[in-house]
């Protein structure tokens, strides 16, 4: 009798573990020694997923939202757009926050853009830089860690190995809002071998004389400022292989339109294919959402 009860208990335990594993898919990428657990979202389990990504560079789990176009198939190769959130934001800022997934579906249906994969990663309040090897260190209100390595050495290779992508700079784009706009410009200007198009949407470009909190964090030395500041990099580096899109609202409370204007003039003087749009609007979600179609058209027009 006891043996029968023990067998029944073992069977119940086995069923529990089998059922608890349903609905999840583990992906192991040996080349980067990272892993991800893909949890289906409630929107569309086949096309919208939230990934829990184990980052070795940051020594912690990071969340990433993935958008796949209708009819996604491994038989085709798709360009990839990386969209970076702003300060205090997270992986949900672009979608569902700014509804970029709905606008992408609409524009693809109308053949105004080509089908593409959109990746919206969590980067915390980091500005996407390698600021410290120890992620427990904090500077003011910013997250420190090897965030650039996370984006460049882990995330991009992982996406290329997991999805059917155009795994070259020709089919890889990056953009962001506010802090994320600075991150996008920094990543594209630093790694011209990785991206072919970059968008800074109300990007946090700080001009000389600005003494706000981000500046000492981003540019603790003149050497690092020369390596990181989009304006200084544009002055000293050949960026002619990039296409650049800049925009800002005329009522932007941080006056980032001044940085956009200066950067655009430098880029154009250096022969870079750069465009800048000075629009009506503030530094907020309403402004960015109103311009999503323009952003997606820049990245993925046929």
Buried (B, 14 or more C-beta within 10 A) or exposed (E): EEEEEEEEEEEEEEEEEEEEEEEEEEBEBEEBEBBBBBBBBEBBEEBBBBBBBBBBBBEEEBBBBBBBBEEBEEEEEBBBBBBBBBBEBBBBBBBBBBBBBEBBBBBBEEEBBBBBBBBBBBBBBBBBBBBBEEBEEEEEEBBBBBBBBBBBBBBBBBBBBBBBBBBEBEBBBBBBBBBBBBBBBBBBBBBBEBBBBBBBBBBBBBBEEEEEEBBEBBBEEEEEBEBBBBBBBBBEEEBEEBBBBBBBBEBBEBBBBBBBBBBBEBBBEBEBBBBBBBBEBBBBBEBBBBBBBBBBBBBBEE
